Amino acid sequence: MEWTDGYLRIICDLMAEQVRKGNRPNTHLNTLGYNEVSDRFFQMTGIELTKTQIKNKWDKLKIDWTIWQKLMRLQTGTGWDSGKGVIVMDNEWWRKTKKDIPGCEKFKKKPLQCEEQLREMFDDISSDETDHWNPMSSNPVVPERNLEPFTVDGINDSSTALIIQEKISTIAVSAASFTSRKEAEVSIKEVMQHVLECGADYGSNEHDIATQLFVKKDQREMFLTLPTNKIRFDWLTKRYNDKYGSV
């Protein structure tokens, strides 16, 4: 399957639609979701995709989304081409970044396509674990205050259970506090003030898209990494055009 830009936009639109319908119960589409994507894609293109092809494309798109998010976190202090939507830095910067973020070189000259659809598909299920602690993760990032070791050697089973229960409760409270502090770092009120300051007045397309995007913490943080008001305004314009089309 040759994924042209047109085919990519169609498959992303169809996948995002299935997410909105609730046909992504965990990290992937369910059987109904796969079937509807396959049927609709065939109706629109005449190309029949198997479940395996759709799943493989989903997985590749999720990788691209994760790479793009990591790359955007490095954008502070870099050059930015608002027309192309890409970072403008020298080859040495890209060589170093490729070591830190394997696969990011594909975005050197071309931005992530279908960003809004991918946000719908993956935003609430993908994480590089930089801003929260997940004790079920294979490599959790634990707040330092939770690293104190404890042992239960040499005490009876009842005492062991009580100690473990106490520790779990303490960890849960600390993790909740840690997450709350992170979420409070960038408020909606604060970021919307920056929206006005960059020239996106009330009633403008840019202000409208900001009210939609900035209910999500990661979007607020991303916006505030942009270095100038012009770049912020251009970014909002592009987000609006990506969703609604150029006016």
C-alpha positions in Angstrom: 0.0 0.0 0.0 1.5 3.3 -1.1 0.3 5.9 1.4 0.0 9.2 -0.5 -0.9 12.4 1.3 -4.5 12.0 0.2 -4.8 8.4 1.4 -3.2 9.3 4.7 -5.7 12.1 5.3 -8.6 9.7 4.6 -7.4 7.0 6.9 -6.7 9.4 9.7 -10.1 11.0 9.3 -11.7 7.6 9.4 -9.7 6.4 12.4 -10.4 9.6 14.4 -14.1 9.2 13.6 -14.0 5.7 15.1 -12.3 7.1 18.3 -15.1 9.6 18.6 -17.7 6.8 18.2 -16.1 5.0 21.2 -14.6 2.2 19.1 -11.1 2.5 20.6 -11.7 0.8 24.0 -8.0 0.7 24.9 -4.9 1.4 22.8 -6.3 0.1 19.4 -9.6 0.1 17.5 -12.0 -2.7 18.3 -13.3 -5.1 15.6 -16.2 -2.8 14.7 -13.8 0.1 14.3 -11.5 -1.9 12.0 -14.4 -3.0 9.9 -15.9 0.4 9.6 -12.6 2.0 8.6 -12.0 -0.8 6.0 -15.5 -0.4 4.5 -15.4 3.4 4.4 -11.9 3.4 2.9 -13.0 1.0 0.2 -16.0 3.2 -0.6 -13.9 6.3 -0.9 -10.8 4.9 -2.7 -11.7 1.5 -4.2 -8.8 0.0 -2.1 -9.6 -2.8 0.3 -7.5 -2.8 3.5 -7.1 -5.8 5.8 -7.3 -5.5 9.6 -3.6 -6.1 9.7 -2.8 -3.2 7.3 -5.0 -0.9 9.3 -3.4 -1.9 12.6 0.1 -1.6 11.2 -0.7 1.9 9.9 -2.2 2.8 13.3 1.0 1.7 15.1 3.2 3.6 12.7 1.1 6.8 13.1 1.3 6.4 16.9 5.1 6.3 16.7 5.1 9.4 14.5 2.8 11.2 17.0 5.1 10.3 19.9 8.3 11.4 18.0 6.6 14.7 17.0 5.5 15.4 20.6 9.1 14.9 21.9 10.5 17.0 19.1 8.1 19.9 19.8 9.2 19.9 23.5 12.7 20.8 22.2 11.4 23.7 20.2 12.1 26.3 22.8 15.1 28.3 21.8 15.2 26.9 18.2 14.5 28.5 14.9 11.0 28.0 13.5 9.7 28.2 10.0 6.0 29.2 10.5 5.3 28.7 6.8 6.4 25.1 6.7 5.7 24.4 10.4 9.2 22.9 11.0 12.2 23.5 13.2 15.1 25.3 11.5 18.4 24.3 13.0 21.8 23.3 11.7 22.9 19.8 10.8 24.9 19.4 14.1 21.7 20.1 16.1 19.8 17.5 14.1 22.6 14.9 14.4 22.4 15.3 18.2 18.6 15.3 18.3 18.4 12.1 16.1 20.4 10.3 18.8 18.0 11.5 21.5 14.8 11.0 19.4 15.3 8.2 16.8 13.2 8.7 13.8 12.8 12.5 14.1 14.8 13.2 10.9 11.6 12.7 8.9 10.3 15.9 10.3 13.3 18.0 9.4 11.7 19.4 6.2 8.1 18.4 6.6 5.8 18.7 9.6 3.6 15.9 11.1 0.6 15.4 8.8 -3.0 15.2 10.1 -1.9 16.5 13.5 -5.4 17.2 14.7 -6.7 13.7 13.8 -3.7 12.1 15.4 -4.3 14.1 18.6 -7.8 12.7 18.7 -6.5 9.2 18.2 -3.5 9.1 20.6 -3.5 12.1 22.9 -5.0 10.3 25.9 -3.2 7.0 25.4 0.3 8.0 24.6 2.9 9.3 27.0 6.7 9.4 27.3 6.2 9.5 31.0 7.9 12.9 31.4 5.1 14.6 33.3 3.5 11.9 35.4 4.2 8.8 37.4 2.6 5.6 36.4 3.3 2.7 38.9 2.1 0.2 36.3 4.7 1.3 33.7 7.7 -0.9 32.8 9.9 2.1 33.4 8.1 4.5 35.7 9.3 8.0 36.5 8.9 8.2 40.2 8.9 11.5 42.1 12.1 11.5 44.2 10.2 11.7 47.5 8.8 8.3 46.8 12.1 6.5 46.3 12.7 5.7 50.0 13.1 2.0 50.3 11.4 -0.2 52.9 11.9 -3.8 54.0 9.6 -6.2 55.8 12.1 -9.0 56.6 11.7 -10.7 59.9 8.1 -9.5 60.8 4.9 -11.5 60.8 2.4 -11.7 57.9 -0.1 -9.4 59.6 2.4 -6.7 60.1 3.7 -7.1 56.6 0.2 -6.6 55.2 -0.3 -3.4 57.3 3.0 -2.0 56.3 2.4 -2.7 52.6 -1.1 -1.2 52.8 0.4 1.9 54.5 3.1 2.3 51.9 0.6 1.9 49.0 -1.6 4.6 50.5 1.3 6.9 50.9 2.5 6.4 47.4 -1.0 7.0 46.0 -1.4 10.3 47.9 2.1 11.4 46.8 1.5 10.5 43.2 -1.8 12.4 43.2 -0.1 15.4 44.7 2.7 15.2 42.2 0.2 15.1 39.3 -1.8 17.9 40.7 1.2 20.2 41.0 2.1 19.5 37.3 -1.4 20.1 36.1 -1.5 23.4 38.0 1.6 24.7 36.3 -0.2 26.2 33.2 -3.8 27.3 33.8 -6.3 28.0 31.1 -6.7 31.5 32.3 -3.0 32.1 32.0 -2.6 30.7 28.6 -5.7 32.5 27.2 -4.1 35.8 28.4 -1.1 34.9 26.2 -3.5 34.2 23.3 -4.9 37.7 23.5 -1.4 39.2 23.8 -0.3 37.5 20.6 -3.1 39.2 18.7 -5.8 36.6 18.7 -8.7 38.8 19.8 -12.1 37.7 20.9 -14.1 36.4 18.0 -11.1 35.7 15.8 -10.5 32.3 14.3 -7.3 32.0 16.3 -9.1 32.8 19.6 -11.8 30.3 18.7 -9.4 27.4 18.1 -7.5 28.3 21.2 -10.6 27.8 23.3 -10.8 24.3 21.9 -7.2 23.3 22.1 -6.3 24.7 25.5 -8.7 22.6 27.6 -5.8 20.1 27.3 -2.7 20.7 29.4 -0.2 19.4 26.8 -1.6 21.9 24.3 -1.2 24.8 26.8 2.3 23.8 27.5 3.2 23.5 23.8 1.8 26.9 23.0 3.9 28.5 25.8 7.1 27.0 24.4 6.7 29.1 21.2 9.2 32.0 21.6 7.4 35.0 20.0 3.8 36.4 19.7 4.0 36.1 15.9 5.0 32.5 16.0 2.2 31.8 18.5 -0.4 33.6 16.3 0.8 31.7 13.2 0.6 28.4 15.1 -3.0 29.1 16.1 -3.8 30.1 12.5 -2.4 26.8 11.3 -4.3 24.8 13.9 -7.5 26.5 12.8 -6.8 25.8 9.1 -5.9 22.2 9.8 -9.3 21.7 11.4 -11.6 23.8 9.3 -9.6 24.6 6.1 -8.2 27.9 4.9 -10.6 30.7 4.7 
